């Protein structure tokens, strides 16, 4: 039951926020099916991570969802937050790939 709740929370926060931002970044449009599929892929990649990395990913997702004025007042850039989230998502996978 814990993994189901974890998957729902991840999909609702990190998966959909990053998928929506990536869809806008790559100009894929606002197709809900593409955004949901991409969000599901991100959720699947995050399912078996430690609690700390999941909390950091949720934090990045929440920060990316803030308005531009708020991000500017804290000196944050949405593209840098997106790059950090993608790095957190992909670096462990790349380490396993290169190690094998």
C-alpha positions as CSV (number, residue, x, y, z in Angstrom):
1,X,0.0,0.0,0.0
2,X,2.9,2.3,0.7
3,X,4.3,2.0,-2.8
4,X,0.9,2.9,-4.3
5,X,0.6,6.0,-2.2
6,X,4.2,6.9,-3.0
7,X,3.4,6.5,-6.7
8,X,0.3,8.7,-6.5
9,X,2.1,11.5,-4.7
10,X,5.1,11.3,-7.1
11,X,2.9,11.4,-10.1
12,X,0.8,14.3,-8.8
13,X,3.8,16.4,-7.8
14,X,7.1,15.6,-9.6
15,X,5.8,13.6,-12.6
16,X,3.2,16.0,-13.8
17,X,5.0,19.2,-13.0
18,X,8.2,18.1,-14.7
19,X,6.3,16.6,-17.7
20,X,4.3,19.8,-18.2
21,X,7.5,22.0,-18.0
22,X,9.4,19.6,-20.4
23,X,6.4,19.6,-22.8
24,X,6.5,23.4,-22.9
25,X,10.3,23.5,-23.2
26,X,10.4,21.1,-26.1
27,X,7.3,22.7,-27.7
28,X,5.3,19.4,-27.7
29,X,2.1,21.2,-27.0
30,X,-0.4,20.8,-24.2
31,X,-1.5,17.3,-25.1
32,X,-2.7,15.7,-21.9
33,X,-1.9,12.2,-23.1
34,X,1.8,13.1,-23.8
35,X,2.1,14.9,-20.4
36,X,0.5,12.0,-18.5
37,X,2.7,9.4,-20.3
38,X,5.9,11.4,-19.6
39,X,4.8,12.0,-16.0
40,X,4.2,8.2,-15.6
41,X,7.7,7.6,-16.9
42,X,9.2,10.0,-14.4
43,X,7.2,8.4,-11.6
44,X,8.4,5.0,-12.6
45,X,12.0,6.1,-12.6
46,X,11.6,7.6,-9.1
47,X,9.7,4.7,-7.5
48,X,12.7,2.9,-5.9
49,X,14.7,5.8,-4.7
50,X,15.6,6.8,-1.2
51,X,13.3,9.1,0.8
52,X,15.7,12.0,0.7
53,X,16.0,12.0,-3.1
54,X,12.2,11.8,-3.4
55,X,11.7,14.7,-1.1
56,X,14.3,16.8,-3.0
57,X,12.5,15.9,-6.3
58,X,9.2,17.0,-4.8
59,X,10.8,20.2,-3.6
60,X,12.2,20.9,-7.1
61,X,8.8,20.3,-8.5
62,X,7.0,22.6,-6.1
63,X,9.7,25.3,-6.8
64,X,9.2,25.0,-10.5
65,X,5.4,25.5,-10.1
66,X,5.9,28.9,-8.4
67,X,5.2,32.1,-10.3
68,X,8.0,33.8,-12.1
69,X,7.9,36.8,-9.7
70,X,8.4,34.6,-6.7
71,X,11.3,32.7,-8.3
72,X,13.0,36.0,-9.2
73,X,12.6,37.4,-5.7
74,X,14.6,34.3,-4.4
75,X,17.1,34.5,-7.3
76,X,16.1,31.2,-8.8
77,X,15.8,30.3,-12.4
78,X,13.2,27.7,-13.6
79,X,15.6,26.3,-16.2
80,X,18.2,25.6,-13.5
81,X,15.6,23.9,-11.3
82,X,14.6,21.8,-14.3
83,X,18.2,20.8,-14.9
84,X,18.7,19.9,-11.3
85,X,15.6,17.8,-11.3
86,X,16.6,16.0,-14.5
87,X,20.1,15.4,-13.1
88,X,18.6,14.0,-9.9
89,X,16.5,11.7,-12.0
90,X,19.1,10.5,-14.4
91,X,22.5,10.4,-12.6
92,X,21.9,7.2,-10.6
93,X,20.6,5.5,-13.7
94,X,23.7,6.6,-15.7
95,X,26.0,5.5,-12.8
96,X,24.5,2.0,-13.0
97,X,24.7,1.9,-16.7
98,X,28.4,2.9,-16.7
99,X,29.3,0.6,-13.9
100,X,28.0,-2.5,-15.7
